[in-house]
Amino acid sequence: MSMIDFTNTEMAVAVIFTLIIMFVISFAVSFLFWLIYHQNMKKVDYRMKLATQLVVNKKRHSA
């Protein structure tokens, strides 16, 4: 006998528990990356609008 002796029920509970933990960690990491990406896209969108406005203003003044 080894020191770790799981019954079938204990093994099933351990596997399910491990899968749930892995899913939660995966979801948390994905959500974190989505938040970072979303914030960066907002910054890029804002900068694109500013750049477009600058180009439009230069064209108006030069015309």
TORBA-271568 format. One record per residue: residue in three letters; x, y, z of N, C-alpha, C in turn. Coordinates in nm, 3 decimals. Each point is the difference from the previous one (the first is absolute). Layout:
# residues N
+------+---------+---------+---------+---------+---------+---------+---------+---------+---------+
! resn !    n.px !    n.py !    n.pz !   ca.px !   ca.py !   ca.pz !    c.px !    c.py !    c.pz !
+------+---------+---------+---------+---------+---------+---------+---------+---------+---------+
!  ALA !       X !       Y !       Z !       X !       Y !       Z !       X !       Y !       Z !
...
+------+---------+---------+---------+---------+---------+---------+---------+---------+---------+
# end
This chain:
# residues 63
+------+---------+---------+---------+---------+---------+---------+---------+---------+---------+
! resn !    n.px !    n.py !    n.pz !   ca.px !   ca.py !   ca.pz !    c.px !    c.py !    c.pz !
+------+---------+---------+---------+---------+---------+---------+---------+---------+---------+
!  MET !   0.083 !  -0.120 !   0.000 !  -0.083 !   0.120 !   0.000 !   0.087 !   0.126 !   0.000 !
!  SER !  -0.040 !   0.093 !  -0.086 !   0.071 !   0.127 !  -0.001 !  -0.061 !   0.092 !   0.105 !
!  MET !   0.067 !   0.109 !   0.025 !  -0.052 !   0.092 !   0.101 !  -0.125 !   0.072 !  -0.050 !
!  ILE !  -0.009 !   0.019 !  -0.132 !  -0.119 !   0.063 !  -0.058 !  -0.087 !  -0.110 !  -0.059 !
!  ASP !  -0.113 !  -0.022 !   0.061 !  -0.090 !  -0.108 !  -0.044 !  -0.138 !   0.061 !  -0.024 !
!  PHE !  -0.028 !   0.035 !  -0.126 !  -0.128 !   0.060 !  -0.033 !  -0.102 !  -0.108 !  -0.034 !
!  THR !  -0.123 !   0.022 !   0.044 !  -0.109 !  -0.083 !  -0.049 !  -0.047 !   0.063 !  -0.131 !
!  ASN !  -0.086 !  -0.068 !  -0.071 !  -0.050 !   0.053 !  -0.128 !  -0.074 !   0.133 !   0.020 !
!  THR !  -0.078 !   0.009 !   0.107 !  -0.076 !   0.123 !   0.025 !   0.095 !   0.115 !   0.030 !
!  GLU !   0.100 !  -0.024 !   0.083 !   0.095 !   0.106 !   0.033 !   0.077 !   0.045 !  -0.123 !
!  MET !   0.034 !  -0.095 !  -0.086 !   0.072 !   0.034 !  -0.123 !  -0.088 !   0.085 !  -0.091 !
!  ALA !  -0.127 !  -0.037 !  -0.012 !  -0.092 !   0.076 !  -0.085 !  -0.016 !   0.142 !   0.054 !
!  VAL !  -0.014 !   0.013 !   0.130 !  -0.014 !   0.133 !   0.061 !   0.126 !   0.082 !  -0.024 !
!  ALA !   0.117 !  -0.063 !   0.015 !   0.126 !   0.071 !  -0.021 !   0.013 !   0.047 !  -0.145 !
!  VAL !  -0.037 !  -0.085 !  -0.095 !   0.008 !   0.036 !  -0.142 !  -0.095 !   0.114 !  -0.032 !
!  ILE !  -0.124 !  -0.009 !   0.047 !  -0.100 !   0.104 !  -0.027 !   0.044 !   0.132 !   0.064 !
!  PHE !   0.047 !  -0.009 !   0.124 !   0.047 !   0.120 !   0.070 !   0.117 !   0.065 !  -0.076 !
!  THR !   0.092 !  -0.081 !  -0.047 !   0.114 !   0.051 !  -0.076 !  -0.046 !   0.065 !  -0.130 !
!  LEU !  -0.092 !  -0.063 !  -0.070 !  -0.052 !   0.057 !  -0.125 !  -0.070 !   0.134 !   0.025 !
!  ILE !  -0.077 !   0.007 !   0.108 !  -0.069 !   0.125 !   0.032 !   0.101 !   0.110 !   0.029 !
!  ILE !   0.102 !  -0.032 !   0.080 !   0.104 !   0.099 !   0.031 !   0.071 !   0.046 !  -0.127 !
!  MET !   0.033 !  -0.094 !  -0.088 !   0.067 !   0.035 !  -0.126 !  -0.088 !   0.091 !  -0.085 !
!  PHE !  -0.130 !  -0.030 !  -0.006 !  -0.093 !   0.082 !  -0.077 !  -0.007 !   0.141 !   0.056 !
!  VAL !  -0.010 !   0.011 !   0.133 !  -0.010 !   0.132 !   0.064 !   0.127 !   0.081 !  -0.025 !
!  ILE !   0.116 !  -0.064 !   0.014 !   0.126 !   0.071 !  -0.024 !   0.009 !   0.043 !  -0.146 !
!  SER !  -0.038 !  -0.089 !  -0.091 !   0.003 !   0.032 !  -0.143 !  -0.092 !   0.118 !  -0.032 !
!  PHE !  -0.120 !  -0.003 !   0.058 !  -0.094 !   0.110 !  -0.021 !   0.055 !   0.131 !   0.053 !
!  ALA !   0.059 !  -0.004 !   0.120 !   0.054 !   0.121 !   0.061 !   0.113 !   0.058 !  -0.085 !
!  VAL !   0.089 !  -0.085 !  -0.050 !   0.111 !   0.048 !  -0.082 !  -0.052 !   0.057 !  -0.132 !
!  SER !  -0.096 !  -0.069 !  -0.061 !  -0.058 !   0.050 !  -0.126 !  -0.069 !   0.135 !   0.022 !
!  PHE !  -0.073 !   0.012 !   0.110 !  -0.070 !   0.125 !   0.031 !   0.100 !   0.113 !   0.021 !
!  LEU !   0.110 !  -0.030 !   0.069 !   0.103 !   0.100 !   0.024 !   0.060 !   0.048 !  -0.132 !
!  PHE !   0.035 !  -0.095 !  -0.089 !   0.055 !   0.039 !  -0.130 !  -0.102 !   0.078 !  -0.081 !
!  TRP !  -0.129 !  -0.037 !   0.008 !  -0.104 !   0.073 !  -0.072 !  -0.009 !   0.144 !   0.052 !
!  LEU !   0.006 !   0.016 !   0.132 !  -0.007 !   0.135 !   0.057 !   0.117 !   0.086 !  -0.048 !
!  ILE !   0.119 !  -0.056 !   0.003 !   0.119 !   0.074 !  -0.045 !  -0.015 !   0.036 !  -0.148 !
!  TYR !  -0.041 !  -0.097 !  -0.082 !  -0.018 !   0.023 !  -0.144 !  -0.106 !   0.107 !  -0.024 !
!  HIS !  -0.111 !  -0.008 !   0.073 !  -0.110 !   0.094 !  -0.018 !   0.045 !   0.142 !   0.034 !
!  GLN !   0.075 !   0.015 !   0.109 !   0.049 !   0.133 !   0.039 !   0.097 !   0.054 !  -0.106 !
!  ASN !   0.087 !  -0.086 !  -0.051 !   0.095 !   0.044 !  -0.104 !  -0.074 !   0.040 !  -0.127 !
!  MET !  -0.105 !  -0.073 !  -0.035 !  -0.077 !   0.035 !  -0.120 !  -0.069 !   0.135 !   0.017 !
!  LYS !  -0.045 !   0.029 !   0.120 !  -0.061 !   0.131 !   0.025 !   0.104 !   0.110 !  -0.022 !
!  LYS !   0.122 !  -0.022 !   0.050 !   0.107 !   0.099 !  -0.017 !   0.033 !   0.018 !  -0.148 !
!  VAL !   0.011 !  -0.111 !  -0.072 !   0.031 !   0.006 !  -0.144 !  -0.110 !   0.074 !  -0.074 !
!  ASP !  -0.125 !  -0.031 !   0.033 !  -0.114 !   0.066 !  -0.065 !   0.003 !   0.150 !   0.026 !
!  TYR !   0.028 !   0.037 !   0.126 !   0.006 !   0.142 !   0.035 !   0.113 !   0.071 !  -0.076 !
!  ARG !   0.116 !  -0.065 !  -0.008 !   0.114 !   0.059 !  -0.071 !  -0.028 !   0.012 !  -0.150 !
!  MET !  -0.069 !  -0.099 !  -0.056 !  -0.035 !   0.006 !  -0.143 !  -0.095 !   0.117 !  -0.026 !
!  LYS !  -0.095 !   0.020 !   0.090 !  -0.092 !   0.113 !  -0.016 !   0.075 !   0.133 !   0.008 !
!  LEU !   0.093 !   0.009 !   0.096 !   0.079 !   0.123 !   0.011 !   0.082 !   0.024 !  -0.126 !
!  ALA !   0.066 !  -0.104 !  -0.050 !   0.083 !   0.013 !  -0.120 !  -0.086 !   0.041 !  -0.119 !
!  THR !  -0.116 !  -0.061 !  -0.014 !  -0.091 !   0.033 !  -0.111 !  -0.043 !   0.146 !   0.011 !
!  GLN !  -0.031 !   0.044 !   0.123 !  -0.043 !   0.138 !   0.019 !   0.112 !   0.098 !  -0.036 !
!  LEU !   0.124 !  -0.036 !   0.036 !   0.113 !   0.086 !  -0.035 !   0.016 !   0.013 !  -0.151 !
!  VAL !  -0.014 !  -0.114 !  -0.070 !   0.012 !   0.003 !  -0.147 !  -0.111 !   0.083 !  -0.060 !
!  VAL !  -0.122 !  -0.016 !   0.048 !  -0.113 !   0.077 !  -0.051 !   0.022 !   0.148 !   0.024 !
!  ASN !   0.048 !   0.036 !   0.120 !   0.023 !   0.141 !   0.032 !   0.109 !   0.060 !  -0.088 !
!  LYS !   0.107 !  -0.078 !  -0.027 !   0.108 !   0.050 !  -0.087 !  -0.052 !   0.024 !  -0.142 !
!  LYS !  -0.082 !  -0.091 !  -0.048 !  -0.056 !   0.017 !  -0.135 !  -0.089 !   0.122 !  -0.009 !
!  ARG !  -0.078 !   0.024 !   0.105 !  -0.089 !   0.117 !   0.000 !   0.080 !   0.128 !  -0.003 !
!  HIS !   0.108 !   0.004 !   0.081 !   0.078 !   0.122 !   0.009 !   0.085 !   0.023 !  -0.126 !
!  SER !   0.040 !  -0.108 !  -0.065 !   0.086 !   0.017 !  -0.118 !  -0.082 !   0.029 !  -0.126 !
!  ALA !  -0.129 !  -0.030 !   0.003 !  -0.084 !   0.020 !  -0.119 !  -0.041 !   0.146 !  -0.017 !
+------+---------+---------+---------+---------+---------+---------+---------+---------+---------+
# end
